[in-house]
Amino acid sequence: MTTSPQVPITEKHHADRILNRISQDDWGDFSPSVYETARVHAWAPDLPGHRIRTEWLLKQQSADGLWGEGPTPYRLLPTLSAVDAFLRELTRDAPSLTDNDAIRLTRATDASLTALAKLPAHGTLPDTAAVELLVPLLLADVNKTLHEIAARSPTTVRLTTAHRRLGVIHSLAPADERIFRKLAALPALPMKLHHCFEALAPHCPPPPPPATGGHALIGASPAATAAWLTVSPTPGGALAALTATGERYGHLFPEAAPLAAFERLWVLAALLRSKLVTPTNPLARRLVRPLLRGSVPGAPGLAPDSDDTALAVHVATALGLDADPGVLTPFASDDHYVCYIGEDTGSVSANAHVLTALWDTMPDPGSHPAVRATANWLTRQQHPEGHWTDKWHASPLYATSRVCRALARSHHPDHRSALRRAGRWARDRQRPDGSWGMWQSTLEETAYGIQILRTTGPQDAAPALRRALRWIAEHRTNQEPHPPRWHDKTLYAPTTIIEAETTATVAEVGNPPGAS
């Protein structure tokens, strides 16, 4: 398939703009989170922008009473967060609400409690960060406040649902004393739990304060930092960092911050892959060099992880910089790599990135034991239909595109067979208009669909690629926010990463299907 000469020029312009953006911003461009914003609203009412957060949260509630995007299971946690925030606002000892505001918050809370009571008791929730802790603890907090409201005589909170307690939802029950005692017995909070300290703050020892200076938050989480400020005797740099985060994001809050390292690595990997950034680019080299000092965390306050570390090795190698694959050794398990120490479930996309980094750096990688073991582990994770799924993204198109690119260098028959199955799966799931999308057509998922077809190289891919490219061209100027598909505590959208993937993919389509 060929494209007109104007397309690469246009994509180069987009790439230069994206590269300049990530070099000038130490935060990262991420969508605001209902969950995180509501947690800050609840824990830090005196933080600047409280009124802005109240109005924004009210506007985000859907007609069915729930908050959040995606299927209902994804909406449980943001809804509980917003309900808890509004209940705290309504019952605060020194309320700053007008009568009209109180009525609006009460109506929103009533509608949400009614919707929550209708959710099924059985079922599974998405594998988002700490969902098994956050949901039970928030259910318990909401029930405690509802009990206090019902016990007041007279009460100033006119909830018609104040008598109602929330029970088991999607197989998770409200936390009880057993969980609280277990948390209280912890001598110190494991680092992997710093990111969700907002749920644990009343029950267990706090993590140490963040480093002074810069924008480091507790566990890279605005919510965790807001809660930490209520239990710490001295705010240190945490209050300044939280205030700065609010100012950067218009007094709303993303799932995590600052995520510049994560954003820069994913963006550079896409732009280098498509040749839109050259290996000699001095700006790209300057951005990556600070990430080559060891294992890499996605943000200050998070534990180092194999995902960011592998991308740093891969990007550095593509730029001609020295990168030591030994930094991945601490994450090595029996037959794959853990994403972070203490991980509960393995990540397909992280292992795909590790495999790519090993291919880049190992002598004779095809015969290296770690390469073979990781490739075999990835092949075993493939679903019978031909795709892969991952805990860091809701769409199987993301995980499948990552794994296909990593396996494409292997000539092993099992790996080639897995690629063919993935190609058929992607081809069969393309929408008639040329797009891809799990819940709706998106630019991001369409880019991943194209990547899968180009990597796996089915013979009839060219017409599908032409339809996809035409769909992207028709929808790329849409100013609507990118639908969130990435997993943290809830769904979020890394805007610049999505733009980089789309830009790189359009540029790559000028190469024949199957090219690596």
C-alpha positions in Angstrom: 0.0 0.0 0.0 1.3 3.5 -0.8 0.3 6.9 0.4 0.7 10.3 -1.1 3.9 12.2 -0.5 2.0 14.8 1.6 1.2 12.3 4.4 4.7 11.8 5.7 5.3 15.5 5.6 2.1 16.1 7.6 2.9 13.4 10.1 6.4 14.8 10.5 4.8 18.1 11.4 2.6 16.4 14.0 5.6 14.5 15.4 7.7 17.6 15.8 4.9 19.3 17.6 4.4 16.3 19.9 8.2 16.1 20.6 8.3 19.7 21.5 5.3 19.4 23.8 6.8 16.5 25.9 10.1 18.3 26.1 8.5 21.4 27.6 6.1 19.8 30.0 7.3 17.8 33.1 3.7 16.7 34.0 2.2 14.7 31.1 -1.1 15.3 29.3 -3.7 13.0 30.9 -7.5 13.2 31.2 -9.0 14.3 34.5 -10.3 11.5 36.7 -13.7 11.5 38.4 -12.3 9.1 41.0 -9.2 11.1 41.8 -10.8 14.5 41.7 -13.6 13.4 44.0 -11.1 11.9 46.5 -9.2 15.2 46.6 -12.6 17.0 47.0 -13.4 14.8 50.0 -10.0 14.9 51.7 -8.8 18.4 51.0 -11.8 20.8 50.9 -9.6 23.8 51.6 -7.4 23.2 48.6 -7.8 25.9 45.9 -10.4 25.1 43.3 -12.9 23.3 45.5 -15.9 25.0 43.8 -14.5 24.2 40.4 -14.3 20.5 41.4 -17.9 20.6 42.8 -19.3 21.9 39.5 -17.2 19.6 37.3 -18.3 16.5 39.3 -21.9 17.5 39.1 -21.6 17.8 35.3 -20.0 14.4 34.9 -22.9 12.5 36.4 -24.8 10.5 33.8 -28.6 10.4 33.5 -28.6 6.9 35.1 -27.1 8.3 38.3 -23.6 6.8 37.8 -20.3 8.4 37.1 -17.5 7.3 34.9 -17.1 5.8 31.4 -17.3 2.4 29.9 -19.4 -0.6 30.9 -21.1 -0.5 34.3 -18.3 -2.4 36.2 -15.8 0.3 35.3 -18.2 3.0 36.7 -18.6 1.5 40.2 -15.4 3.0 41.7 -15.8 6.6 40.3 -19.4 6.6 41.4 -18.6 5.5 45.0 -15.9 8.2 45.1 -18.3 10.9 44.0 -21.0 9.8 46.4 -18.6 9.7 49.3 -17.3 13.2 48.4 -20.8 14.7 48.2 -21.9 13.0 51.5 -18.9 14.5 53.2 -19.7 17.9 51.8 -23.3 17.6 53.0 -22.4 16.6 56.5 -19.3 18.8 57.0 -19.5 20.6 60.4 -18.8 24.0 58.7 -20.5 23.7 55.4 -19.9 26.3 52.7 -22.9 25.3 50.6 -25.7 27.5 49.6 -29.2 26.1 49.9 -29.3 25.6 46.2 -26.0 23.8 46.2 -27.1 21.5 49.0 -30.2 20.6 47.0 -28.2 19.8 43.9 -25.7 17.7 45.8 -28.5 15.9 47.6 -30.3 15.1 44.3 -27.1 13.8 42.7 -26.4 11.7 45.7 -29.9 10.3 45.9 -29.8 9.3 42.2 -26.5 7.7 42.6 -27.4 5.7 45.7 -30.5 4.4 43.9 -28.4 3.4 40.9 -25.8 1.7 43.1 -28.5 -0.3 44.9 -29.6 -1.8 41.6 -26.1 -3.1 40.6 -25.7 -6.9 40.7 -24.3 -8.6 43.8 -22.4 -11.0 41.7 -19.9 -10.5 38.9 -16.3 -9.5 38.3 -14.7 -6.1 38.2 -12.0 -5.0 35.8 -8.4 -5.7 36.9 -7.8 -2.1 37.8 -5.3 -0.9 40.4 -6.2 -2.0 44.0 -9.9 -2.5 43.1 -10.1 -5.3 45.7 -9.2 -2.7 48.4 -10.7 0.5 47.1 -14.3 -0.7 46.5 -14.8 -2.5 49.9 -13.3 0.4 51.9 -15.4 3.0 50.0 -18.5 1.0 50.5 -17.8 0.9 54.2 -17.2 4.7 54.3 -20.5 5.5 52.4 -22.5 3.1 54.7 -20.9 4.7 57.8 -22.0 8.2 56.7 -25.5 7.0 55.7 -25.8 5.5 59.2 -24.8 8.8 60.8 -27.3 10.7 58.7 -30.1 8.3 59.5 -29.3 8.6 63.3 -29.4 12.4 63.4 -32.6 13.9 64.8 -33.4 16.3 63.4 -31.2 16.0 60.3 -30.3 18.8 57.9 -29.5 16.3 55.1 -32.7 15.4 53.2 -31.6 12.2 51.5 -34.5 10.0 50.6 -32.0 7.1 50.5 -30.4 7.8 53.8 -31.9 4.7 55.3 -30.4 2.5 52.6 -27.1 0.7 53.1 -25.0 -0.6 50.2 -24.4 -4.3 50.2 -22.3 -6.7 48.1 -21.7 -5.2 44.6 -20.0 -7.3 41.9 -18.9 -9.8 44.5 -17.2 -7.2 46.8 -18.6 -6.6 50.2 -18.2 -3.5 52.4 -15.0 -3.7 54.4 -15.4 -5.0 58.0 -13.3 -5.0 61.2 -11.2 -7.9 60.0 -9.8 -5.8 57.2 -9.3 -2.8 59.4 -7.4 -4.9 62.0 -5.2 -6.4 59.3 -4.3 -2.9 58.0 -3.7 -1.6 61.5 -1.2 -4.4 62.2 1.0 -3.5 59.3 4.4 -2.3 60.6 4.9 -0.3 57.4 2.9 0.2 54.3 4.3 -1.7 51.3 5.4 0.7 48.5 2.9 -0.8 46.1 0.1 0.4 48.4 1.3 4.0 48.5 -0.6 4.7 45.3 -4.0 4.0 47.0 -3.3 5.4 50.5 -6.5 7.5 50.3 -8.4 4.3 51.1 -6.0 3.2 53.9 -5.3 6.5 55.6 -7.5 6.0 58.7 -6.4 2.4 59.2 -2.7 1.9 58.7 0.7 3.7 59.1 1.3 6.4 56.6 4.2 6.2 54.1 7.1 8.6 54.5 6.7 12.1 53.1 7.6 12.8 49.4 10.9 14.3 48.5 10.9 18.1 49.0 11.2 20.1 45.9 9.7 19.2 42.5 6.2 17.8 42.2 6.4 14.4 43.9 3.2 13.1 45.4 2.5 10.3 47.8 2.4 7.2 45.5 2.2 9.6 42.5 -1.5 10.0 43.5 -3.3 13.2 44.1 -5.9 11.3 46.2 -3.3 9.5 48.3 -1.5 12.8 48.9 -4.7 14.6 50.0 -5.5 11.8 52.5 -1.8 11.7 53.7 -2.1 15.4 54.5 -4.9 14.7 57.0 -2.8 12.2 59.0 0.7 13.7 58.8 1.8 16.2 61.4 3.7 18.3 58.9 2.7 18.8 55.2 6.3 19.1 54.0 6.4 19.4 50.3 3.2 17.3 49.8 0.8 20.3 50.1 2.8 22.3 47.6 3.0 19.4 45.2 -0.7 18.8 45.4 -1.5 22.4 44.9 0.8 22.6 41.9 -0.9 19.5 40.4 -4.3 21.1 40.7 -3.0 24.3 39.1 -1.5 22.3 36.2 -4.8 20.4 35.5 -7.3 23.2 36.0 -8.0 22.3 39.6 -9.0 18.8 38.5 -6.8 15.8 39.0 -5.5 12.9 36.8 -5.1 9.3 37.9 -1.4 9.9 38.6 1.1 12.7 38.3 3.7 13.8 37.3 3.9 11.1 34.5 6.4 12.7 32.2 8.8 9.7 32.2 6.0 7.3 31.2 4.6 9.7 28.6 8.0 10.4 27.0 9.0 6.8 26.7 5.8 5.7 25.0 5.8 8.7 22.7 9.4 8.3 21.7 9.0 4.6 21.1 6.2 5.3 18.6 7.9 8.2 16.8 11.2 6.3 16.5 9.4 3.2 15.2 7.9 5.2 12.4 11.1 7.1 11.6 9.4 10.4 12.5 12.2 10.9 15.0 15.7 10.0 13.9 18.3 8.3 16.1 20.5 11.4 16.1 17.7 13.7 17.3 19.4 15.7 20.2 16.1 16.5 21.9 15.0 12.9 22.1 18.4 11.9 23.4 18.3 14.6 26.1 14.9 13.3 27.3 16.0 9.7 27.6 19.5 10.0 29.2 18.2 10.7 32.7 16.2 7.5 32.5 19.3 5.3 32.0 20.6 5.2 35.6 18.8 2.0 36.6 15.3 0.6 36.9 12.7 3.2 35.9 9.5 4.2 37.8 6.6 5.6 35.8 6.5 8.6 38.1 8.2 9.8 41.4 6.6 8.0 44.3 6.0 4.8 42.4 8.1 1.7 42.5 10.4 1.0 39.5 8.7 -1.3 37.0 9.8 -3.5 34.1 7.4 -1.8 31.7 9.0 1.7 31.9 12.5 0.1 32.3 12.1 -2.0 29.2 10.8 1.0 27.2 13.8 3.0 28.4 16.2 0.3 27.2 14.4 0.0 23.9 14.2 3.8 23.2 17.8 4.3 24.2 19.0 1.5 21.9 17.0 3.0 19.0 18.7 6.3 19.7 22.2 4.8 19.7 22.8 5.3 23.4 24.3 2.7 25.7 21.6 0.8 27.5 22.2 -2.0 30.0 19.6 -4.9 29.8 20.8 -5.9 33.2 18.5 -3.3 34.7 15.6 -5.8 33.9 17.1 -8.6 35.9 15.4 -7.7 39.2 12.0 -8.3 37.5 12.9 -11.8 36.1 10.6 -14.6 37.3 10.6 -18.2 36.4 9.2 -17.9 32.9 8.4 -14.2 32.5 9.0 -10.8 34.0 6.9 -9.2 36.8 5.9 -5.6 36.2 6.9 -4.6 39.7 8.1 -6.4 42.8 5.1 -7.8 44.7 2.8 -8.0 41.7 -0.3 -10.1 41.9 -1.1 -10.6 38.2 1.4 -10.6 35.3 1.2 -8.0 32.5 1.3 -9.1 28.9 2.2 -5.6 27.5 5.1 -5.3 30.0 6.5 -8.6 29.0 6.1 -7.7 25.3 8.2 -4.5 26.0 10.8 -6.6 27.9 11.0 -9.0 25.0 11.5 -6.2 22.6 14.3 -4.7 24.8 16.0 -8.2 25.0 15.8 -8.5 21.2 17.4 -5.1 20.9 20.3 -5.7 23.3 21.1 -9.4 23.7 23.8 -11.1 21.6 22.2 -13.8 19.5 18.8 -13.1 21.0 17.1 -16.0 19.2 18.9 -18.5 21.3 19.0 -16.6 24.5 17.0 -18.4 27.3 15.3 -15.3 28.6 14.1 -14.4 25.1 12.8 -17.9 24.5 11.1 -18.1 27.9 9.4 -14.7 27.6 8.2 -15.4 24.0 6.8 -18.7 25.1 5.1 -17.2 28.1 3.5 -14.6 25.9 2.3 -17.2 23.4 0.7 -19.2 26.2 -1.3 -16.1 27.3 -3.0 -15.8 23.9 -6.8 -16.3 24.0 -8.2 -19.0 21.7 -9.8 -16.3 19.5 -6.3 -15.0 18.7 -6.0 -11.9 20.9 -4.3 -10.9 24.1 -5.6 -8.9 27.1 -3.7 -6.9 29.7 -4.3 -5.3 33.1 -3.0 -1.9 31.9 -5.5 -1.4 29.1 -9.2 -2.1 28.6 -8.9 -2.9 24.9 -7.3 -6.2 23.7 -6.1 -4.3 20.6 -3.4 -2.6 22.7 -2.1 -5.8 24.2 -2.3 -7.6 20.9 -0.4 -4.9 19.0 2.3 -5.0 21.6 2.7 -8.7 21.7 2.6 -9.0 17.9 5.4 -6.5 17.5 7.5 -8.3 20.1 6.9 -11.8 18.6 7.4 -10.7 15.0 11.2 -11.1 15.3 11.0 -14.7 16.2 11.0 -17.5 13.6 9.7 -20.2 15.9 6.7 -22.0 14.4 4.6 -21.6 17.5 5.2 -17.8 17.6 4.5 -17.5 13.8 1.3 -19.4 14.3 0.3 -17.1 17.2 0.9 -14.1 14.9 -1.3 -15.5 12.2 -4.1 -16.1 14.6 -3.8 -12.6 15.9 -3.9 -11.2 12.3 -7.1 -13.1 11.6 -8.7 -11.9 14.8 -7.9 -8.3 14.1 -9.1 -8.5 10.5 -12.4 -10.1 11.5 -13.1 -7.4 14.1 -12.6 -4.4 11.9 -15.8 -2.5 11.6 -17.4 -2.0 8.1 -16.3 1.7 8.1 -12.7 0.7 8.6 -12.3 1.5 12.3 -11.7 -0.6 15.4 -13.1 -0.2 18.9 -14.2 -2.4 21.7 -17.1 -0.3 22.9 -17.1 2.4 20.1 -14.8 3.3 17.3 -11.7 5.2 18.5 -8.6 6.6 16.8 -6.4 4.9 19.4 -7.8 1.4 18.8 -7.9 1.9 15.1 -4.2 2.7 15.2 -3.6 -0.6 17.1 -5.7 -2.5 14.6 -3.5 -1.2 11.8 -0.4 -2.1 13.7 -1.5 -5.7 14.2 -2.3 -6.2 10.5 1.0 -4.6 9.4 2.9 -6.8 11.8 1.2 -10.1 11.2 0.9 -9.5 7.4 -2.3 -11.3 6.3 -2.4 -11.4 2.5 -5.7 -9.5 2.3 -4.6 -6.7 4.6 -4.2 -3.9 2.1 -8.0 -3.1 1.6 -8.4 -3.2 5.4 -5.5 -0.8 5.8 -6.9 1.6 3.2 -10.3 1.7 4.9 -8.7 2.3 8.3 -6.5 5.1 7.1 -9.5 6.8 5.4 -11.5 6.5 8.7 -8.6 8.1 10.7 -8.3 10.9 8.1 -12.1 11.6 8.4 -12.1 11.6 12.3 -8.8 13.0 13.2 -9.9 16.6 13.4 -12.6 15.8 15.9 -12.0 18.0 19.0 -13.7 15.6 21.4 -11.5 14.1 24.1 -10.1 10.7 23.4 -12.3 8.0 25.1 -10.4 6.6 28.1 -9.2 3.0 27.7 -6.1 2.8 29.9 -6.2 1.2 33.4 -5.1 2.8 36.6 -7.6 2.9 39.5 -10.2 3.7 36.8 -10.1 4.4 33.1 -8.0 7.3 31.8 -6.7 8.7 28.5 -3.0 9.6 28.0 -3.8 12.2 25.3 -0.3 12.8 23.9 0.6 9.1 23.8 -2.6 8.4 21.8 -1.8 11.2 19.4 1.8 9.8 19.0 0.5 6.3 18.3 -2.0 7.7 15.7 0.6 9.9 14.0 3.2 7.1 13.9 0.8 4.6 12.6 -0.4 6.8 9.7 3.2 7.4 8.8 4.0 3.7 8.9 1.1 2.7 6.5 3.2 3.9 3.7 5.3 0.7 4.2 4.0 -2.7 3.0 2.0 -4.9 5.4 4.2 -7.2 7.4 7.2 -4.8 7.5 8.8 -4.6 11.0 
